Amino acid sequence: MHVVPSVVAAFAASLVEFIEALTIVLAVGSVRGWRGAIGGAAAALGLLLVLAAMLGPALTRIPLRAVHLGIGTLLLLFGMRWLRKAILRSAGVIPLHDEAAAYARQTAALRAAGPAPGGWDPLAVATAFKITMVEGIEVVFIVIAIGAGGAGLLVPASFGAAAALGVVVLLGLALHRPVAAIPENMLKFGVGVLLCAFGTFWAGEGMGLVWPGDEFSLGVLVAGYFAVALVTARVCRPYRPALDA
């Protein structure tokens, strides 16, 4: 029932999003104070849990074929966006995402806003809340989309996202600095492939397509998207100077 791929896809996608949120939350905490940073992030996480709890059961009222077609299409588009950026970064067309640089930019902007007041800092709360919501909404969408693929998949997908959140929180507590050592573009490359494969599989089921070998076709789709992405990155690499111009 695609349980293991669901957990892996939800974990990897959530890990990327939570790392990006952690970078900003750490910057807020180091400059404006940890009370507002943690409070804003915690408020956003609470709201995201409510959103997930409301949207998940709502999908059960829609015919499964319509859910597969709609969610599969959205997941495919979402995965293609991630995979496109990962391919261009692998080819050197656009620069790699740098968490350390993002941290430096955010701390500079926060310092320019002036000293933090005593007690709760509205800027710290708002900044941490905003980044956690922005990145977290994508996590909620991915978890619900993966969970809608079949009966019993919402729990494994939620477990994968929760595990990613736990890893990022522990890293933040241990390091107190951006998690720059994790190869984020490789993660996005892999997540983009997985999301495209899931999206194609479920969109096909929504259109009434019977996949040969059922769940084994998902592995073939993953391998196919991965191979095409690698070839595309290699084809783009020699044209990097022309594309940069």
C-alpha positions as CSV (number, residue, x, y, z in Angstrom):
1,M,0.0,0.0,0.0
2,H,3.0,2.3,-0.7
3,V,3.6,2.8,3.1
4,V,7.4,3.0,2.9
5,P,7.5,5.4,-0.1
6,S,4.8,7.5,1.6
7,V,6.9,7.8,4.8
8,V,10.1,8.5,2.9
9,A,8.5,11.2,0.6
10,A,6.8,12.9,3.5
11,F,9.9,12.8,5.7
12,A,12.2,14.2,3.0
13,A,9.9,16.9,1.8
14,S,9.1,18.0,5.4
15,L,12.8,18.0,6.3
16,V,13.6,20.5,3.5
17,E,10.8,22.8,4.5
18,F,11.5,22.6,8.2
19,I,15.2,23.3,7.7
20,E,14.3,26.5,5.8
21,A,12.0,27.6,8.6
22,L,14.6,26.7,11.2
23,T,17.1,29.0,9.6
24,I,14.8,32.1,10.0
25,V,13.6,31.1,13.5
26,L,17.2,30.8,14.6
27,A,18.0,34.2,13.2
28,V,15.0,35.7,15.0
29,G,16.0,34.1,18.3
30,S,19.6,35.1,18.1
31,V,18.8,38.8,17.3
32,R,15.4,39.5,18.8
33,G,15.2,36.9,21.6
34,W,14.1,33.3,21.9
35,R,10.8,34.0,23.6
36,G,9.2,35.6,20.6
37,A,10.9,33.3,18.1
38,I,9.7,30.1,19.8
39,G,6.3,31.6,20.6
40,G,5.6,32.6,17.0
41,A,6.8,29.2,15.6
42,A,4.8,27.3,18.2
43,A,1.6,29.3,17.4
44,A,2.1,28.5,13.6
45,L,2.6,24.8,14.3
46,G,-0.6,24.7,16.4
47,L,-2.6,26.4,13.6
48,L,-1.1,24.0,11.0
49,L,-2.2,21.0,13.1
50,V,-5.7,22.4,13.2
51,L,-5.6,22.9,9.4
52,A,-4.4,19.4,8.8
53,A,-7.0,17.9,11.1
54,M,-9.8,19.8,9.3
55,L,-8.6,19.1,5.7
56,G,-7.7,15.4,6.1
57,P,-11.1,14.0,7.0
58,A,-12.8,16.3,4.5
59,L,-11.2,14.4,1.6
60,T,-13.0,11.2,2.7
61,R,-16.3,12.7,1.6
62,I,-15.1,13.1,-2.0
63,P,-15.2,10.1,-4.4
64,L,-11.8,8.4,-4.3
65,R,-11.2,8.6,-8.1
66,A,-11.8,12.4,-8.0
67,V,-9.4,12.7,-5.0
68,H,-6.8,10.7,-6.9
69,L,-7.1,12.8,-10.0
70,G,-7.1,16.2,-8.3
71,I,-4.5,15.4,-5.7
72,G,-2.3,13.5,-8.2
73,T,-2.4,16.5,-10.6
74,L,-1.5,19.0,-7.9
75,L,1.2,16.7,-6.5
76,L,2.7,16.3,-10.0
77,L,2.8,20.0,-10.5
78,F,4.3,20.6,-7.1
79,G,6.9,17.9,-7.7
80,M,7.8,19.3,-11.1
81,R,8.4,22.8,-9.5
82,W,10.8,21.3,-7.0
83,L,12.5,19.0,-9.6
84,R,13.0,21.9,-12.1
85,K,14.8,24.0,-9.5
86,A,16.9,21.0,-8.4
87,I,17.9,20.2,-12.0
88,L,18.9,23.8,-12.7
89,R,20.9,24.0,-9.5
90,S,22.6,20.7,-10.3
91,A,23.5,22.0,-13.8
92,G,24.8,25.3,-12.3
93,V,22.2,27.4,-14.1
94,I,21.0,28.9,-10.8
95,P,23.0,29.0,-7.6
96,L,22.6,26.5,-4.8
97,H,20.4,27.5,-1.9
98,D,22.7,28.6,0.9
99,E,21.1,28.4,4.4
100,A,24.1,30.3,6.0
101,A,23.6,33.2,3.6
102,A,19.9,33.3,4.3
103,Y,20.6,33.3,8.0
104,A,23.1,36.2,7.5
105,R,20.6,38.2,5.4
106,Q,17.8,37.7,8.0
107,T,19.9,38.6,11.0
108,A,21.0,41.8,9.2
109,A,17.4,42.8,8.5
110,L,16.3,42.1,12.0
111,R,19.2,44.2,13.5
112,A,18.3,47.0,11.2
113,A,14.8,47.1,12.7
114,G,16.2,48.4,16.0
115,P,16.5,46.9,19.5
116,A,14.0,44.4,20.7
117,P,11.6,45.7,23.4
118,G,11.2,44.0,26.7
119,G,8.7,41.1,27.0
120,W,7.1,39.8,23.9
121,D,8.6,41.2,20.7
122,P,5.9,41.6,18.0
123,L,8.5,41.6,15.2
124,A,10.0,38.3,16.5
125,V,6.6,36.7,16.9
126,A,5.4,37.8,13.5
127,T,8.6,36.8,11.6
128,A,8.8,33.3,13.2
129,F,5.0,32.8,12.8
130,K,5.1,33.8,9.1
131,I,8.1,31.6,8.0
132,T,6.7,28.6,9.9
133,M,3.3,29.0,8.3
134,V,4.7,29.5,4.8
135,E,6.9,26.4,5.0
136,G,4.4,24.4,7.1
137,I,1.5,24.9,4.7
138,E,3.6,23.1,2.0
139,V,4.2,20.3,4.5
140,V,0.5,20.0,5.3
141,F,-0.3,19.9,1.6
142,I,2.2,17.2,0.9
143,V,1.1,15.1,3.9
144,I,-2.6,15.3,3.0
145,A,-1.8,14.7,-0.7
146,I,0.2,11.6,0.1
147,G,-2.3,10.4,2.7
148,A,-5.1,10.8,0.2
149,G,-3.5,8.3,-2.1
150,G,-5.0,5.3,-0.3
151,A,-6.6,4.0,2.8
152,G,-4.3,4.1,5.8
153,L,-1.6,6.3,4.2
154,L,-2.4,9.5,6.1
155,V,-0.9,8.1,9.3
156,P,2.4,7.0,7.7
157,A,2.7,10.3,5.9
158,S,2.0,12.2,9.1
159,F,4.6,10.1,10.9
160,G,7.2,11.0,8.3
161,A,6.5,14.7,8.7
162,A,6.5,14.5,12.5
163,A,9.8,12.6,12.4
164,A,11.3,15.4,10.1
165,L,10.1,18.0,12.6
166,G,11.6,16.2,15.5
167,V,15.0,15.9,13.7
168,V,15.0,19.6,12.8
169,V,14.1,20.6,16.3
170,L,16.8,18.5,17.8
171,L,19.4,19.9,15.3
172,G,18.3,23.4,16.2
173,L,18.7,22.8,19.9
174,A,22.0,21.1,19.4
175,L,23.6,23.5,16.9
176,H,21.9,26.9,17.4
177,R,22.9,27.7,13.8
178,P,21.7,27.0,10.3
179,V,21.8,23.3,9.2
180,A,24.1,24.0,6.2
181,A,25.8,20.6,6.2
182,I,22.7,18.7,4.8
183,P,22.8,18.5,1.0
184,E,19.5,20.4,0.5
185,N,19.6,20.3,-3.3
186,M,20.1,16.6,-3.3
187,L,17.1,16.2,-1.0
188,K,15.0,18.5,-3.2
189,F,16.1,16.5,-6.2
190,G,15.0,13.2,-4.6
191,V,11.7,14.7,-3.2
192,G,10.9,16.2,-6.6
193,V,11.3,12.7,-8.2
194,L,9.1,11.1,-5.5
195,L,6.4,13.7,-5.7
196,C,6.3,13.5,-9.5
197,A,6.1,9.7,-9.4
198,F,3.3,9.7,-6.8
199,G,1.4,12.4,-8.7
200,T,1.6,10.5,-12.0
201,F,0.5,7.3,-10.4
202,W,-2.5,8.7,-8.6
203,A,-3.5,11.0,-11.5
204,G,-3.5,7.9,-13.7
205,E,-5.6,6.0,-11.2
206,G,-8.0,8.9,-11.1
207,M,-8.4,8.7,-14.9
208,G,-9.1,5.0,-14.7
209,L,-5.7,3.7,-15.7
210,V,-4.8,0.3,-14.4
211,W,-1.1,0.3,-13.7
212,P,0.7,-2.9,-14.6
213,G,2.0,-4.5,-11.5
214,D,0.1,-2.0,-9.3
215,E,2.5,-0.7,-6.7
216,F,5.6,-1.9,-8.6
217,S,4.7,0.6,-11.3
218,L,5.5,3.3,-8.7
219,G,9.1,2.1,-8.5
220,V,9.3,2.2,-12.3
221,L,8.0,5.8,-12.3
222,V,10.5,6.8,-9.7
223,A,13.4,5.3,-11.7
224,G,12.1,6.9,-14.9
225,Y,11.8,10.4,-13.5
226,F,15.2,10.1,-11.8
227,A,16.9,9.0,-15.0
228,V,15.2,11.8,-17.0
229,A,16.2,14.4,-14.4
230,L,19.8,13.3,-14.4
231,V,20.0,13.4,-18.2
232,T,18.3,16.8,-18.3
233,A,20.8,18.2,-15.7
234,R,23.7,16.9,-17.8
235,V,22.2,18.3,-21.0
236,C,21.8,21.7,-19.4
237,R,25.3,21.9,-18.0
238,P,27.2,22.7,-21.2
239,Y,24.8,25.6,-21.9
240,R,25.3,27.2,-18.5
241,P,27.2,30.3,-19.8
242,A,24.6,31.0,-22.4
243,L,21.7,30.5,-19.9
244,D,23.4,32.8,-17.4
245,A,23.8,35.5,-20.0
